[in-house]
Amino acid sequence: ITCPCALGLAVPIVQVIAARRLFEKGIMVKDGSGIERLAEIDSVVFDKTGTLTVGQPKLVTVESSEQQALAIAASLAVLSSHPLSRALVAVTGENTSEMVLSEVTEHAGLGIEAKSHNSTYRLGRAEWALGDGNDASNRTVISRDGRLLASFDFEDTPRRDAEAAIEILRQAGLKMQILSGDGNGPVSTMAR
């Protein structure tokens, strides 16, 4: 214990053991000094989808002005790997429209766009899909040439252990926040 070599060996060994145990719990430590800095944190910031929720959203409501809107949305959604697109496909199954899509482009953080005949279809964030930039709801919509065809609401199930983990952090006196690309409604619900 009095030998400097023992201290020089003890700290790295403890870091390796702690990092291994954290890894077994699904936490990857990039830098051993991060473990030491944990004692200094005063806030925790969570991503919502897949961290506080299971990351498998389900479609709960559809508001549509056109009969085929859900089938058209499914035609675009089947071409995307986004969790909300997968939720649309799960509901519609093989019920996609017969339209032929071309020039399909997925825009990160916005949605998916495709052309059919002389029209442009967009499935994604309302402000992007409608092109007006004024929709603060962050709802998911399908549009044709910037005109709303349908809007969709999704919900995701909270992780079973999320509430207990948050309570432990709250008791430790840590401030908590959520960062999310989702709209205010789902984020506020999760925060409550």
Disulfide bonds with the S-S distance in Angstrom:
none
